[in-house]
Amino acid sequence: MIPAAARGTTTVSARAVARIAQQAATETPNAVGTVRGTATVRGQRAEVSVRLGLPWPADLGRRAGEVQRHVAARTGELTGLSVRVARLRVARLQRPAGGTVVFEKTTAPAAQGRRVPRRWWSARPTPVVVTALLGASTAGLLTADMASVHLFGNAPAAWRTGLVDRLATTSPAAGSVTVAAAAMAVAGLWLLLLACTPGLRKRHVVAGFGAGRSIALDRAAVASVVRDRVLDTDGVDSVRVRVGRRRVRVRADLAFGDRAAAREQAGAAAREALADCRLNRPLRVALRLRTTSTWDPTPPAPGPETEPEPEPAPAPAGGAEPEESP
C-alpha cells in the first residue's frame, strides 16, 4: 500500500476557496442581498474577505461575528485549509420589509487588548500591474534583442540602434529630456503617495474588534442608516445624506412644525445613528434644514374623534316585544 505522503498533493485554488466562502456566508440568516467573496491561499492557510449586506436595525457586531465564525469554520471544513476570516465588508444595511422598527441599544465587544486598525489599506492592484507590465515589457524587449545578437549573430534591432544614436546626440538640456524627466518624477511621486496612503476611502472601520478581525461599513450603508433615522423626525419630508471621510452632510426638507425644534431633533437623530454604527473614527454632522414651499409652522391638528354609536338594548327573554310606557 502506498503511504499517504507519497500519493500526491491536493491543491485548492483561491477562486474555489472564494466561492466556498461566498456560499458559506449565504447559509447564515444574517447575510442579505448579494454576497461576494475573495480569497488568498498560501500553502495550507487561506485568508478570506467577504462582501455582503446585514439586516438593520440590529447588533452589527454580533451578527457580523456570527457570519465570520461560520464562514471560517465552514470553509475550513470543506477545503481542509486553515482559514481565518480577516475582513468582512458590509456593503449595505437592509431594513425589514414591514412592521415597527425598534433600534437596539448594544455595547461594542471588547477589543481584547489589540490595536484596532484605523483604516483599511488597499493593495493598489491597478498601479502595481501597470508598473510591472511596463517594466517587464521594456526588459523583455531588450533581453530578446540582446539574446538575438549574442546567441544567433543577428544584427541589432533598428529601434535599439536608433534610440542609442538619438540619446547620444541629444543634449541633456533639451526640452524633450526635461519633459521626460519631469514625467518620470511625477510618476515616482505618485507611486510613493499611493504607497504611503491607505486608500479605500469609502469604507469606515467599525471599532471594538481588535486587529484580528476587521469589519468596515461602506459610506452608502452609513448614509442609509442616517437617512432612515432622520426621516423619523416629525415634519421632515425628505432627506439627502452624503458621507465623507470626516463629516456627514445631511440636507432635510421640513413640511410642517417648528423649525428650531425639528433641527434639534434631526441633528440628535443623525448623531445617534452614527453612534449606533460605532465607527472607529467618529464623524461630525453638518445639518442643513430648509422649509418646503408648503411649509406650515404649526403641526397638523389631530382629526376629530367620533363618538361610538350606542349599542341597542338586548331583547327580553322569550322574544316578547318591550312594552312602551305611556
ChimeraX attribute file (.defattr): number of C-alpha atoms within 10 A of each C-alpha:
attribute: neighborCount
match mode: 1-to-1
recipient: residues
	/A:1	3
	/A:2	6
	/A:3	7
	/A:4	8
	/A:5	7
	/A:6	7
	/A:7	8
	/A:8	8
	/A:9	8
	/A:10	8
	/A:11	10
	/A:12	14
	/A:13	12
	/A:14	17
	/A:15	14
	/A:16	13
	/A:17	25
	/A:18	23
	/A:19	16
	/A:20	20
	/A:21	32
	/A:22	24
	/A:23	17
	/A:24	22
	/A:25	28
	/A:26	18
	/A:27	14
	/A:28	15
	/A:29	12
	/A:30	19
	/A:31	22
	/A:32	16
	/A:33	14
	/A:34	11
	/A:35	19
	/A:36	17
	/A:37	21
	/A:38	18
	/A:39	21
	/A:40	15
	/A:41	19
	/A:42	10
	/A:43	10
	/A:44	12
	/A:45	13
	/A:46	22
	/A:47	20
	/A:48	24
	/A:49	20
	/A:50	24
	/A:51	19
	/A:52	23
	/A:53	22
	/A:54	24
	/A:55	18
	/A:56	20
	/A:57	17
	/A:58	18
	/A:59	18
	/A:60	23
	/A:61	19
	/A:62	15
	/A:63	16
	/A:64	19
	/A:65	17
	/A:66	15
	/A:67	23
	/A:68	26
	/A:69	14
	/A:70	17
	/A:71	27
	/A:72	22
	/A:73	16
	/A:74	19
	/A:75	27
	/A:76	19
	/A:77	12
	/A:78	12
	/A:79	19
	/A:80	13
	/A:81	19
	/A:82	17
	/A:83	23
	/A:84	20
	/A:85	24
	/A:86	17
	/A:87	18
	/A:88	22
	/A:89	23
	/A:90	25
	/A:91	21
	/A:92	22
	/A:93	25
	/A:94	16
	/A:95	14
	/A:96	11
	/A:97	6
	/A:98	6
	/A:99	6
	/A:100	7
	/A:101	10
	/A:102	9
	/A:103	13
	/A:104	12
	/A:105	10
	/A:106	12
	/A:107	12
	/A:108	17
	/A:109	13
	/A:110	11
	/A:111	14
	/A:112	12
	/A:113	9
	/A:114	12
	/A:115	12
	/A:116	19
	/A:117	18
	/A:118	16
	/A:119	19
	/A:120	18
	/A:121	14
	/A:122	13
	/A:123	13
	/A:124	14
	/A:125	8
	/A:126	9
	/A:127	13
	/A:128	11
	/A:129	11
	/A:130	11
	/A:131	13
	/A:132	12
	/A:133	12
	/A:134	11
	/A:135	11
	/A:136	11
	/A:137	12
	/A:138	11
	/A:139	11
	/A:140	12
	/A:141	12
	/A:142	13
	/A:143	12
	/A:144	11
	/A:145	15
	/A:146	18
	/A:147	14
	/A:148	15
	/A:149	14
	/A:150	11
	/A:151	8
	/A:152	9
	/A:153	10
	/A:154	12
	/A:155	12
	/A:156	14
	/A:157	14
	/A:158	9
	/A:159	9
	/A:160	14
	/A:161	12
	/A:162	11
	/A:163	10
	/A:164	11
	/A:165	11
	/A:166	11
	/A:167	12
	/A:168	10
	/A:169	8
	/A:170	12
	/A:171	11
	/A:172	11
	/A:173	8
	/A:174	9
	/A:175	11
	/A:176	12
	/A:177	14
	/A:178	12
	/A:179	11
	/A:180	11
	/A:181	12
	/A:182	12
	/A:183	12
	/A:184	12
	/A:185	12
	/A:186	12
	/A:187	13
	/A:188	12
	/A:189	12
	/A:190	13
	/A:191	15
	/A:192	11
	/A:193	11
	/A:194	15
	/A:195	14
	/A:196	10
	/A:197	12
	/A:198	15
	/A:199	15
	/A:200	14
	/A:201	15
	/A:202	14
	/A:203	22
	/A:204	28
	/A:205	22
	/A:206	23
	/A:207	23
	/A:208	22
	/A:209	23
	/A:210	18
	/A:211	15
	/A:212	15
	/A:213	16
	/A:214	21
	/A:215	25
	/A:216	21
	/A:217	21
	/A:218	19
	/A:219	21
	/A:220	18
	/A:221	21
	/A:222	24
	/A:223	24
	/A:224	21
	/A:225	22
	/A:226	27
	/A:227	23
	/A:228	15
	/A:229	20
	/A:230	29
	/A:231	19
	/A:232	13
	/A:233	19
	/A:234	17
	/A:235	22
	/A:236	23
	/A:237	16
	/A:238	14
	/A:239	18
	/A:240	16
	/A:241	22
	/A:242	17
	/A:243	21
	/A:244	16
	/A:245	14
	/A:246	11
	/A:247	13
	/A:248	22
	/A:249	18
	/A:250	22
	/A:251	17
	/A:252	24
	/A:253	19
	/A:254	25
	/A:255	21
	/A:256	20
	/A:257	18
	/A:258	16
	/A:259	20
	/A:260	10
	/A:261	12
	/A:262	20
	/A:263	19
	/A:264	12
	/A:265	15
	/A:266	26
	/A:267	20
	/A:268	16
	/A:269	20
	/A:270	27
	/A:271	19
	/A:272	14
	/A:273	21
	/A:274	21
	/A:275	12
	/A:276	21
	/A:277	23
	/A:278	18
	/A:279	19
	/A:280	17
	/A:281	14
	/A:282	16
	/A:283	18
	/A:284	16
	/A:285	17
	/A:286	14
	/A:287	17
	/A:288	15
	/A:289	18
	/A:290	15
	/A:291	18
	/A:292	15
	/A:293	9
	/A:294	9
	/A:295	17
	/A:296	16
	/A:297	14
	/A:298	11
	/A:299	13
	/A:300	10
	/A:301	6
	/A:302	6
	/A:303	6
	/A:304	6
	/A:305	6
	/A:306	6
	/A:307	6
	/A:308	6
	/A:309	6
	/A:310	6
	/A:311	6
	/A:312	6
	/A:313	6
	/A:314	6
	/A:315	10
	/A:316	9
	/A:317	7
	/A:318	6
	/A:319	7
	/A:320	8
	/A:321	9
	/A:322	8
	/A:323	6
	/A:324	5
	/A:325	4
	/A:326	3
